[in-house]
Amino acid sequence: GHMISNAKETIRVEVDMYGIPADTVRRKFKTKYVQNDITISFNTPPFEFKKVILPDLAMLRLAVIDSQGTLLGMRVLPLDGLEPGYRYVHLNNERNQSLPLASLFVNIEVSEYIPEDMEDFALGLMDPIRYQRERHQAALRAM
């Protein structure tokens, strides 16, 4: 985080997802509290949303909260508009007005969800020659 607040307080980041009921995840992903400074580093494992049923309607909410539970800044982003890579996410206040200089530096990774029973089919679509070769070898071994 960069330039989150002037006060020397402890803060954390919460990541929520809103969408259809199956996609909604609230208060599950939180960083540990760290001391506020000009530049803050949250050393936590990555937050992973494994399965999103309808990404066109899903929204990702990044919120910076202090130790008293006060919202210092937030940003709501449409999930289908996220691009993979390192990004600065500029924060807004609770009235959705821009907070000058306040931002989070995040790394976003996006991948497609494939149900377990469809993994073979998806692999066949990605590399059909290899898939057919492996099926042929398995059939020969079965003889």
DSSP file (Angstrom, degrees, kcal/mol; ACC not computed):
  #  RESIDUE AA STRUCTURE BP1 BP2  ACC     N-H-->O    O-->H-N    N-H-->O    O-->H-N    TCO  KAPPA ALPHA  PHI   PSI    X-CA   Y-CA   Z-CA
    1    1 A G              0   0    0      0, 0.0    39,-2.9     0, 0.0     2,-0.4   0.000 360.0 360.0 360.0 148.3    0.0    0.0    0.0
    2    2 A H  B     -AB  39 103A   0    101,-2.8   101,-1.9    37,-0.2    37,-0.2  -0.991 360.0 -15.7-128.0 130.5    1.1    3.6   -0.7
    3    3 A M  S    S+     0   0    0     35,-2.5    -1,-0.1    -2,-0.4    35,-0.1   0.865  76.1 155.4  51.2  48.0    0.0    6.7    1.1
    4    4 A I        -     0   0    0     33,-0.5     2,-0.3     1,-0.2    98,-0.1   0.937  62.7 -12.3 -72.4 -47.5   -3.0    5.1    2.8
    5    5 A S        -     0   0    0     32,-0.3    -1,-0.2     2,-0.1    -2,-0.1  -0.985  50.1-130.9-153.3 156.1   -3.3    7.4    5.8
    6    6 A N  S    S+     0   0    0     -2,-0.3    -1,-0.1    -3,-0.1     2,-0.1   0.778  83.3  89.3 -79.0 -27.6   -1.4   10.1    7.6
    7    7 A A  S    S-     0   0    0      1,-0.1     2,-1.4    30,-0.0    -2,-0.1  -0.382  82.2-123.5 -75.0 147.2   -1.9    8.5   11.1
    8    8 A K        +     0   0    0     -2,-0.1     2,-0.3    27,-0.1    -1,-0.1  -0.689  64.1 131.1 -88.1  83.4    0.5    6.0   12.5
    9    9 A E        -     0   0    0     -2,-1.4    27,-2.7    -4,-0.1     2,-0.4  -0.821  62.6 -97.0-129.8 167.8   -2.0    3.2   13.0
   10   10 A T  E     +C   35   0A   0     -2,-0.3    57,-1.4    25,-0.2     2,-0.3  -0.725  46.2 178.2 -89.4 139.5   -2.1   -0.5   12.2
   11   11 A I  E     -CD  34  66A   0     23,-2.8    23,-2.5    -2,-0.4     2,-0.3  -0.885  13.2-168.2-135.7 164.3   -4.0   -1.4    9.1
   12   12 A R  E     - D   0  65A   0     53,-2.4    53,-2.7    -2,-0.3     2,-0.4  -0.954  21.1-120.7-146.3 166.4   -4.9   -4.4    7.0
   13   13 A V  E     - D   0  64A   0     -2,-0.3    18,-2.3    51,-0.2     2,-0.4  -0.930  20.0-163.6-112.2 135.1   -6.4   -5.3    3.6
   14   14 A E  E     -ED  30  63A   0     49,-2.8    49,-2.5    -2,-0.4     2,-0.5  -0.954   3.3-159.0-115.7 138.2   -9.6   -7.3    3.2
   15   15 A V  E     +ED  29  62A   0     14,-2.4    14,-0.8    -2,-0.4    13,-0.4  -0.975  16.9 172.1-120.4 121.0  -10.6   -8.8   -0.2
   16   16 A D  E     - D   0  61A   0     45,-2.4    45,-3.2    -2,-0.5     2,-0.4  -0.869  19.9-147.6-123.0 156.6  -14.2   -9.7   -0.8
   17   17 A M  E     -ED  25  60A   0      8,-2.7     8,-2.3    -2,-0.3     2,-0.4  -0.995  11.8-168.8-126.0 136.2  -16.1  -10.9   -3.9
   18   18 A Y  E     + D   0  59A   0     41,-2.8    41,-3.3    -2,-0.4     2,-0.3  -0.954  35.4  95.7-122.6 142.2  -19.7  -10.1   -4.6
   19   19 A G  S    S-     0   0    0     -2,-0.4    39,-0.1    39,-0.3     5,-0.1  -0.869  77.8  -3.4 177.7-142.9  -21.9  -11.6   -7.3
   20   20 A I  S >> S-     0   0    0     -2,-0.3     3,-1.7    34,-0.3     4,-1.3  -0.347  83.7 -97.7 -65.9 159.5  -24.4  -14.4   -7.4
   21   21 A P  T 34 S+     0   0    0      0, 0.0     3,-0.2     0, 0.0    -1,-0.1   0.817 124.6  54.8 -53.0 -35.1  -24.8  -16.2   -4.1
   22   22 A A  T 34 S+     0   0    0      1,-0.2    -2,-0.0     3,-0.0     0, 0.0   0.779 113.1  43.0 -69.8 -24.4  -22.4  -19.0   -5.1
   23   23 A D  T <4 S+     0   0    0     -3,-1.7     2,-0.3    29,-0.1    -1,-0.2   0.630  86.8 108.8 -93.8 -16.1  -19.7  -16.5   -6.0
   24   24 A T     <  +     0   0    0     -4,-1.3     2,-0.4    -3,-0.2    -6,-0.2  -0.475  39.5 174.0 -72.9 124.3  -20.0  -14.2   -3.0
   25   25 A V  E     -E   17   0A   0     -8,-2.3    -8,-2.7    -2,-0.3     2,-0.4  -0.975   6.9-178.2-131.2 115.5  -17.1  -14.5   -0.5
   26   26 A R  E     -     0   0A   0     -2,-0.4   -10,-0.1   -10,-0.2    -8,-0.0  -0.941  59.7  -8.0-122.5 139.6  -17.1  -12.1    2.4
   27   27 A R  E    S+     0   0A   0     -2,-0.4    -1,-0.1     2,-0.2     3,-0.1   0.728  96.0 109.0  55.9  29.4  -14.6  -11.6    5.2
   28   28 A K  E     +     0   0A   0    -13,-0.4     2,-0.7     1,-0.2    -1,-0.1   0.821  67.3  55.8 -97.2 -40.3  -12.5  -14.7    4.3
   29   29 A F  E     +E   15   0A   0    -14,-0.8   -14,-2.4    -4,-0.1     2,-0.3  -0.851  66.2 149.4-104.0 115.1   -9.4  -13.1    2.9
   30   30 A K  E     -E   14   0A   0     -2,-0.7   -16,-0.2   -16,-0.2     2,-0.1  -0.994  36.2-134.5-141.1 143.9   -7.6  -10.7    5.2
   31   31 A T        -     0   0    0    -18,-2.3     2,-0.2    -2,-0.3     3,-0.1  -0.453  38.0 -95.8 -84.1 169.7   -4.0   -9.7    5.7
   32   32 A K        -     0   0    0     -2,-0.1   -19,-0.2     1,-0.1     2,-0.2  -0.505  50.3 -89.9 -77.7 157.5   -2.4   -9.4    9.1
   33   33 A Y        -     0   0    0     -2,-0.2     2,-0.3   -21,-0.1   -21,-0.2  -0.494  50.4-177.2 -68.7 136.0   -2.3   -5.9   10.7
   34   34 A V  E     -C   11   0A   0    -23,-2.5   -23,-2.8    -2,-0.2     2,-0.3  -0.920  34.8 -91.3-130.6 159.5    0.8   -4.0    9.9
   35   35 A Q  E     -C   10   0A   0     -2,-0.3   -25,-0.2   -25,-0.2     2,-0.2  -0.526  45.6-116.3 -72.0 131.3    2.1   -0.6   11.0
   36   36 A N        +     0   0    0    -27,-2.7     2,-0.3    -2,-0.3    -1,-0.1  -0.462  49.8 149.0 -69.4 136.5    1.0    2.2    8.6
   37   37 A D        -     0   0    0     -2,-0.2   -33,-0.5   -36,-0.1   -32,-0.3  -0.833  64.0 -81.3-149.8-175.9    3.8    4.0    6.9
   38   38 A I  S    S+     0   0    0     -2,-0.3   -35,-2.5     1,-0.3     2,-0.5   0.943 123.5  24.1 -62.1 -46.0    4.3    5.7    3.5
   39   39 A T  B    S-A    2   0A   0    -37,-0.2     2,-0.4   -36,-0.1    -1,-0.3  -0.988  79.7-167.2-122.6 128.4    4.9    2.4    1.9
   40   40 A I        -     0   0    0    -39,-2.9     2,-0.5    -2,-0.5    -4,-0.1  -0.914   7.5-156.7-118.6 138.8    3.4   -0.8    3.4
   41   41 A S        -     0   0    0     -2,-0.4     2,-0.8     2,-0.0    -2,-0.0  -0.970   1.6-160.8-117.6 123.9    4.2   -4.4    2.6
   42   42 A F        -     0   0    0     -2,-0.5     2,-1.4     2,-0.1    -9,-0.0  -0.889   6.4-162.8-101.5 106.1    1.7   -7.1    3.4
   43   43 A N        +     0   0    0     -2,-0.8   -11,-0.0   -11,-0.0    -2,-0.0  -0.670  38.9 131.0 -92.7  84.4    3.6  -10.4    3.4
   44   44 A T        -     0   0    0     -2,-1.4     3,-0.1   -13,-0.0   -13,-0.1  -0.906  63.3 -93.3-129.6 157.9    0.8  -12.8    3.2
   45   45 A P        -     0   0    0      0, 0.0    -1,-0.0     0, 0.0     0, 0.0  -0.315  60.7 -82.4 -63.9 157.6    0.1  -15.8    1.0
   46   46 A P        -     0   0    0      0, 0.0     2,-0.5     0, 0.0     0, 0.0  -0.261  38.8-121.9 -62.9 148.3   -1.9  -15.1   -2.2
   47   47 A F        -     0   0    0     -3,-0.1     2,-0.5   -18,-0.1   -18,-0.0  -0.796  32.4-165.4 -88.5 130.9   -5.7  -14.9   -2.0
   48   48 A E        -     0   0    0     -2,-0.5     2,-0.8     0, 0.0     0, 0.0  -0.971  21.7-164.5-128.7 123.5   -7.3  -17.4   -4.3
   49   49 A F        -     0   0    0     -2,-0.5     3,-0.2     1,-0.2    -2,-0.0  -0.900  16.7-171.3 -99.6 103.1  -10.9  -17.6   -5.5
   50   50 A K        +     0   0    0     -2,-0.8     2,-0.4     1,-0.2    -1,-0.2   0.851  64.7  23.8 -69.9 -38.1  -10.9  -21.1   -6.9
   51   51 A K        +     0   0    0     62,-0.1     2,-0.5   -28,-0.0    -1,-0.2  -0.956  56.1 178.8-140.2 116.2  -14.3  -21.2   -8.6
   52   52 A V        -     0   0    0     -2,-0.4    61,-0.2    -3,-0.2   -29,-0.1  -0.967   9.1-167.1-117.2 115.0  -16.3  -18.3   -9.9
   53   53 A I  S    S+     0   0    0     -2,-0.5    -1,-0.2     1,-0.3    60,-0.0   0.929  82.7  18.9 -68.9 -47.9  -19.6  -19.4  -11.6
   54   54 A L    >>  +     0   0    0      1,-0.1     3,-1.4   -34,-0.1     4,-0.6  -0.736  64.1 173.2-128.5  82.8  -20.5  -16.2  -13.3
   55   55 A P  T 34 S+     0   0    0      0, 0.0    25,-0.7     0, 0.0     3,-0.4   0.735  74.2  70.5 -65.6 -21.4  -17.5  -13.8  -13.6
   56   56 A D  T 34 S+     0   0    0      1,-0.2    24,-0.1    23,-0.1    -2,-0.0   0.796 109.0  34.4 -65.3 -25.9  -19.5  -11.4  -15.7
   57   57 A L  T <4 S+     0   0    0     -3,-1.4    -1,-0.2    21,-0.1     2,-0.2   0.471  96.6 106.9-104.2  -4.1  -21.5  -10.4  -12.6
   58   58 A A     <  -     0   0    0     -4,-0.6    21,-2.5    -3,-0.4    22,-0.4  -0.533  48.5-164.5 -83.1 142.3  -18.8  -10.8  -10.0
   59   59 A M  E     -DF  18  78A   0    -41,-3.3   -41,-2.8    19,-0.2     2,-0.5  -0.979  10.3-144.6-125.0 137.7  -17.1   -7.7   -8.4
   60   60 A L  E     -DF  17  77A   0     17,-3.4    17,-3.2    -2,-0.4     2,-0.5  -0.892  13.5-160.3-103.5 128.5  -13.9   -7.8   -6.4
   61   61 A R  E     -DF  16  76A   0    -45,-3.2   -45,-2.4    -2,-0.5     2,-0.5  -0.945   6.0-169.7-114.4 121.5  -13.7   -5.4   -3.4
   62   62 A L  E     +DF  15  75A   0     13,-2.8    13,-2.1    -2,-0.5     2,-0.4  -0.946  15.0 179.8-106.3 124.1  -10.3   -4.4   -1.9
   63   63 A A  E     -DF  14  74A   0    -49,-2.5   -49,-2.8    -2,-0.5     2,-0.6  -0.982  23.4-148.6-131.3 138.4  -10.7   -2.5    1.4
   64   64 A V  E     -DF  13  73A   0      9,-3.4     8,-3.0    -2,-0.4     9,-1.2  -0.934  24.6-176.0-105.0 122.2   -8.1   -1.0    3.7
   65   65 A I  E     -DF  12  71A   0    -53,-2.7   -53,-2.4    -2,-0.6     6,-0.2  -0.926  16.1-139.0-121.2 139.5   -9.3   -1.2    7.4
   66   66 A D  E >   -D   11   0A   0      4,-2.1     3,-1.9    -2,-0.4   -55,-0.2  -0.365  39.8 -92.0 -88.4 178.3   -7.6    0.2   10.5
   67   67 A S  T 3  S+     0   0    0    -57,-1.4   -56,-0.1     1,-0.3    -1,-0.1   0.691 125.7  55.7 -67.6 -18.6   -7.4   -1.6   13.8
   68   68 A Q  T 3  S-     0   0    0      2,-0.1    -1,-0.3     0, 0.0    -3,-0.0   0.453 121.3-105.3 -89.4  -1.0  -10.7    0.1   15.0
   69   69 A G  S <  S+     0   0    0     -3,-1.9     2,-0.3     1,-0.3    -2,-0.1   0.569  70.2 148.2  90.4  10.0  -12.6   -1.2   12.0
   70   70 A T        -     0   0    0      1,-0.1    -4,-2.1     2,-0.0     2,-0.6  -0.624  50.7-121.9 -81.5 134.5  -12.7    2.2   10.2
   71   71 A L  E     +F   65   0A   0     -2,-0.3    -6,-0.2    -6,-0.2    23,-0.2  -0.652  31.7 175.9 -76.0 119.3  -12.6    2.0    6.4
   72   72 A L  E     -     0   0A   0     -8,-3.0     2,-0.3    -2,-0.6    -1,-0.2   0.755  65.2 -20.5 -94.2 -29.9   -9.6    4.0    5.2
   73   73 A G  E     -F   64   0A   0     -9,-1.2    -9,-3.4    20,-0.1    -1,-0.4  -0.948  60.7-179.8-173.2 155.2  -10.0    3.3    1.5
   74   74 A M  E     -FG  63  92A   0     18,-2.6    18,-3.4    -2,-0.3     2,-0.3  -0.972  11.0-159.1-155.5 166.7  -11.6    0.8   -0.9
   75   75 A R  E     -F   62   0A   0    -13,-2.1   -13,-2.8    -2,-0.3     2,-0.5  -0.941   7.3-155.3-152.9 134.1  -12.0   -0.1   -4.5
   76   76 A V  E     -F   61   0A   0     -2,-0.3   -15,-0.2   -15,-0.2    -2,-0.0  -0.959  19.9-176.6-112.0 122.8  -14.6   -2.2   -6.2
   77   77 A L  E     -F   60   0A   0    -17,-3.2   -17,-3.4    -2,-0.5     2,-0.3  -0.945  29.9-115.3-123.1 138.6  -13.5   -3.7   -9.6
   78   78 A P  E >   -F   59   0A   0      0, 0.0     3,-1.2     0, 0.0     4,-0.3  -0.561  23.2-139.4 -70.0 133.6  -15.5   -5.9  -12.1
   79   79 A L  G >  S+     0   0    0    -21,-2.5     3,-1.4    -2,-0.3   -23,-0.1   0.865  99.8  56.8 -64.3 -37.8  -13.9   -9.3  -12.2
   80   80 A D  G 3  S+     0   0    0    -25,-0.7    -1,-0.3   -22,-0.4   -24,-0.1   0.615 103.8  56.3 -72.8  -8.8  -14.2   -9.7  -16.0
   81   81 A G  G <  S+     0   0    0     -3,-1.2    -1,-0.3     2,-0.1     2,-0.2   0.456  80.1 113.2 -97.3  -2.5  -12.2   -6.4  -16.4
   82   82 A L    <   -     0   0    0     -3,-1.4    -3,-0.0    -4,-0.3    28,-0.0  -0.510  51.8-156.7 -74.5 135.2   -9.2   -7.6  -14.4
   83   83 A E        -     0   0    0     -2,-0.2    25,-0.2     2,-0.1    -2,-0.1  -0.888  23.5-108.8-108.2 141.8   -6.0   -8.1  -16.4
   84   84 A P  S    S+     0   0    0      0, 0.0     2,-0.2     0, 0.0    25,-0.2  -0.348  75.1  50.6 -68.6 150.6   -3.2  -10.4  -15.2
   85   85 A G  E    S- H   0 108A   0     23,-3.0    23,-2.8     2,-0.1     2,-0.4  -0.673  96.4 -32.0 122.0-174.2    0.0   -8.8  -13.9
   86   86 A Y  E     + H   0 107A   0     21,-0.2     2,-0.3    -2,-0.2    21,-0.2  -0.673  64.8 172.7 -83.7 133.2    1.2   -6.2  -11.4
   87   87 A R  E     - H   0 106A   0     19,-3.0    19,-3.0    -2,-0.4     2,-0.5  -0.986  34.5-130.0-141.6 147.5   -1.2   -3.3  -11.1
   88   88 A Y  E     - H   0 105A   0     -2,-0.3     2,-0.7    17,-0.2    17,-0.2  -0.888  23.5-159.7 -91.7 127.7   -1.7   -0.2   -9.0
   89   89 A V  E     - H   0 104A   0     15,-3.4    15,-2.2    -2,-0.5     2,-0.2  -0.935  10.9-144.4-110.3 109.9   -5.2    0.0   -7.7
   90   90 A H  E     - H   0 103A   0     -2,-0.7    13,-0.3    13,-0.2     2,-0.2  -0.534  19.6-130.8 -76.8 139.0   -6.1    3.5   -6.7
   91   91 A L  E     -     0   0A   0     11,-2.5     8,-2.4     8,-0.3     2,-0.3  -0.553  16.2-159.2 -97.2 154.7   -8.4    3.7   -3.7
   92   92 A N  E     -GH  74  98A   0    -18,-3.4   -18,-2.6     6,-0.2     6,-0.2  -0.804  21.8-113.3-120.5 164.1  -11.6    5.6   -3.0
   93   93 A N    >   -     0   0    0      4,-2.6     3,-2.0    -2,-0.3   -20,-0.1  -0.205  48.7 -81.5 -86.5-173.1  -13.3    6.6    0.2
   94   94 A E  T 3  S+     0   0    0      1,-0.3    -1,-0.1   -23,-0.2   -21,-0.0   0.690 132.6  54.2 -67.4 -17.0  -16.7    5.3    1.5
   95   95 A R  T 3  S-     0   0    0      2,-0.1    -1,-0.3     3,-0.0     3,-0.1   0.252 120.0-110.8 -95.6  11.0  -18.5    7.7   -0.8
   96   96 A N  S <  S+     0   0    0     -3,-2.0     2,-0.4     1,-0.3    -2,-0.1   0.756  70.9 143.9  64.6  28.5  -16.5    6.4   -3.8
   97   97 A Q        -     0   0    0      1,-0.1    -4,-2.6     0, 0.0    -1,-0.3  -0.791  58.4 -98.3 -95.0 142.1  -14.6    9.7   -4.1
   98   98 A S  E     - H   0  92A   0     -2,-0.4    -6,-0.2    -6,-0.2    -1,-0.1  -0.292  26.0-143.9 -63.7 137.3  -11.0    9.3   -5.2
   99   99 A L  E >   -     0   0A   0     -8,-2.4     3,-0.9     3,-0.2    -8,-0.3  -0.912  28.6-119.1 -99.0 114.4   -8.3    9.4   -2.5
  100  100 A P  E 3  S-     0   0A   0      0, 0.0     3,-0.1     0, 0.0    -8,-0.0  -0.311  87.0  -8.2 -59.8 131.0   -5.3   11.2   -3.9
  101  101 A L  E 3  S+     0   0A   0      1,-0.2     2,-0.4    -2,-0.0   -99,-0.1   0.151  96.5 128.2  72.9 -16.1   -2.1    9.1   -3.9
  102  102 A A  E <   +     0   0A   0     -3,-0.9   -11,-2.5   -11,-0.2     2,-0.3  -0.572  33.3 142.5 -75.3 124.5   -3.7    6.2   -1.9
  103  103 A S  E     -BH   2  90A   0   -101,-1.9  -101,-2.8    -2,-0.4     2,-0.4  -0.982  44.1-132.4-155.6 163.7   -3.2    2.9   -3.8
  104  104 A L  E     - H   0  89A   0    -15,-2.2   -15,-3.4    -2,-0.3     2,-0.7  -0.967  17.2-142.2-118.7 139.2   -2.5   -0.8   -3.5
  105  105 A F  E     + H   0  88A   0     -2,-0.4     2,-0.3   -17,-0.2   -17,-0.2  -0.914  34.4 174.1-101.5 115.5    0.1   -2.5   -5.6
  106  106 A V  E     - H   0  87A   0    -19,-3.0   -19,-3.0    -2,-0.7     2,-0.5  -0.849  32.8-139.0-126.2 155.3   -1.2   -6.0   -6.4
  107  107 A N  E     - H   0  86A   0     -2,-0.3     2,-0.5   -21,-0.2   -21,-0.2  -0.975  24.7-162.7-112.3 120.7   -0.3   -9.0   -8.6
  108  108 A I  E     - H   0  85A   0    -23,-2.8   -23,-3.0    -2,-0.5     2,-0.4  -0.897   9.1-174.6-110.2 128.7   -3.3  -10.4  -10.3
  109  109 A E        -     0   0    0     -2,-0.5     2,-0.4   -25,-0.2    -2,-0.0  -0.989   5.9-169.2-120.3 131.0   -3.4  -13.9  -11.8
  110  110 A V        +     0   0    0     -2,-0.4     2,-0.3     2,-0.0    -2,-0.0  -0.971  12.0 163.8-122.8 131.4   -6.4  -15.1  -13.8
  111  111 A S        -     0   0    0     -2,-0.4     2,-0.3     0, 0.0    -2,-0.0  -0.954  38.1-101.6-140.9 162.1   -7.0  -18.6  -15.0
  112  112 A E        -     0   0    0     -2,-0.3     2,-0.5   -61,-0.0   -61,-0.0  -0.620  31.6-125.2 -85.0 140.9  -10.0  -20.6  -16.2
  113  113 A Y        -     0   0    0     -2,-0.3   -62,-0.1   -61,-0.2    -1,-0.0  -0.744  27.8-176.0 -85.5 128.8  -11.9  -22.9  -14.0
  114  114 A I        -     0   0    0     -2,-0.5     5,-0.1     8,-0.0    -2,-0.0  -0.988  26.1-123.4-125.6 120.9  -12.2  -26.4  -15.3
  115  115 A P    >   -     0   0    0      0, 0.0     3,-1.8     0, 0.0     4,-0.4  -0.279  26.0-115.8 -60.1 149.5  -14.3  -29.0  -13.4
  116  116 A E  G >  S+     0   0    0      1,-0.3     3,-1.2     2,-0.2     4,-0.4   0.853 114.4  55.1 -57.6 -38.3  -12.3  -32.1  -12.4
  117  117 A D  G 3  S+     0   0    0      1,-0.2    -1,-0.3     2,-0.1     4,-0.2   0.598 110.0  48.0 -74.5  -7.6  -14.4  -34.4  -14.5
  118  118 A M  G <> S+     0   0    0     -3,-1.8     4,-2.3     2,-0.1    -1,-0.2   0.332  80.0  98.9-110.0   5.0  -13.7  -32.3  -17.6
  119  119 A E  H <> S+     0   0    0     -3,-1.2     4,-2.6    -4,-0.4     5,-0.2   0.896  83.0  50.8 -62.2 -41.1   -9.9  -31.9  -17.3
  120  120 A D  H  > S+     0   0    0     -4,-0.4     4,-2.2     1,-0.2    -1,-0.2   0.918 110.8  49.2 -61.9 -42.8   -9.2  -34.7  -19.8
  121  121 A F  H  > S+     0   0    0      2,-0.2     4,-1.6     1,-0.2    -2,-0.2   0.910 111.7  48.6 -62.3 -43.0  -11.5  -33.0  -22.3
  122  122 A A  H  X S+     0   0    0     -4,-2.3     4,-2.0     2,-0.2    -2,-0.2   0.897 110.2  51.1 -65.8 -40.7   -9.8  -29.6  -21.8
  123  123 A L  H  X S+     0   0    0     -4,-2.6     4,-2.4     1,-0.2     8,-0.2   0.894 107.9  54.0 -62.6 -38.6   -6.4  -31.2  -22.2
  124  124 A G  H  < S+     0   0    0     -4,-2.2    -1,-0.2     1,-0.2    -2,-0.2   0.855 109.4  47.4 -63.0 -35.4   -7.5  -32.7  -25.4
  125  125 A L  H  < S+     0   0    0     -4,-1.6    -1,-0.2     1,-0.2    -2,-0.2   0.846 112.6  49.0 -73.6 -34.1   -8.6  -29.4  -26.7
  126  126 A M  H  < S+     0   0    0     -4,-2.0    -2,-0.2     1,-0.3    -1,-0.2   0.886 133.3   9.8 -74.0 -38.8   -5.4  -27.6  -25.7
  127  127 A D     X  +     0   0    0     -4,-2.4     4,-2.2    -5,-0.2    -1,-0.3  -0.657  68.5 172.6-141.9  80.7   -3.1  -30.3  -27.3
  128  128 A P  H  > S+     0   0    0      0, 0.0     4,-2.4     0, 0.0     5,-0.2   0.824  77.7  54.4 -65.6 -32.6   -5.0  -32.7  -29.4
  129  129 A I  H  > S+     0   0    0      2,-0.2     4,-2.3     1,-0.2     5,-0.2   0.950 112.0  43.1 -66.9 -47.6   -2.0  -34.5  -30.9
  130  130 A R  H  > S+     0   0    0      2,-0.2     4,-2.6     1,-0.2     5,-0.2   0.908 113.5  53.0 -62.8 -41.6   -0.5  -35.3  -27.5
  131  131 A Y  H  X S+     0   0    0     -4,-2.2     4,-2.2    -8,-0.2    -2,-0.2   0.924 111.0  45.4 -60.5 -46.2   -4.0  -36.3  -26.2
  132  132 A Q  H  X S+     0   0    0     -4,-2.4     4,-2.3     2,-0.2    -1,-0.2   0.883 112.1  52.5 -65.8 -38.3   -4.6  -38.7  -29.1
  133  133 A R  H  X S+     0   0    0     -4,-2.3     4,-2.5     2,-0.2    -2,-0.2   0.923 110.8  47.0 -62.4 -44.7   -1.0  -40.2  -28.7
  134  134 A E  H  X S+     0   0    0     -4,-2.6     4,-2.2     2,-0.2    -2,-0.2   0.888 112.8  49.0 -66.4 -38.9   -1.6  -40.8  -24.9
  135  135 A R  H  X S+     0   0    0     -4,-2.2     4,-2.0    -5,-0.2    -1,-0.2   0.898 111.7  49.4 -65.8 -39.5   -5.0  -42.4  -25.6
  136  136 A H  H  X S+     0   0    0     -4,-2.3     4,-2.1     2,-0.2    -2,-0.2   0.923 111.7  48.3 -65.7 -44.1   -3.5  -44.6  -28.3
  137  137 A Q  H  X S+     0   0    0     -4,-2.5     4,-2.1     1,-0.2    -2,-0.2   0.890 111.1  50.9 -64.2 -39.0   -0.6  -45.7  -25.9
  138  138 A A  H  X S+     0   0    0     -4,-2.2     4,-1.5     1,-0.2    -1,-0.2   0.878 109.7  50.3 -66.2 -36.8   -3.1  -46.4  -23.2
  139  139 A A  H  X S+     0   0    0     -4,-2.0     4,-0.7     2,-0.2    -2,-0.2   0.880 110.0  50.2 -68.2 -37.4   -5.1  -48.6  -25.5
  140  140 A L  H >< S+     0   0    0     -4,-2.1     3,-0.7     1,-0.2    -2,-0.2   0.890 109.8  50.7 -66.5 -39.1   -2.0  -50.5  -26.6
  141  141 A R  H 3< S+     0   0    0     -4,-2.1    -1,-0.2     1,-0.2    -2,-0.2   0.831 105.5  57.1 -67.1 -31.4   -1.1  -51.1  -23.0
  142  142 A A  H 3<        0   0    0     -4,-1.5    -1,-0.2     1,-0.2    -2,-0.2   0.690 360.0 360.0 -73.7 -18.0   -4.6  -52.4  -22.3
  143  143 A M    <<        0   0    0     -4,-0.7    -1,-0.2    -3,-0.7    -2,-0.2   0.491 360.0 360.0 -74.7 360.0   -4.3  -55.1  -25.0
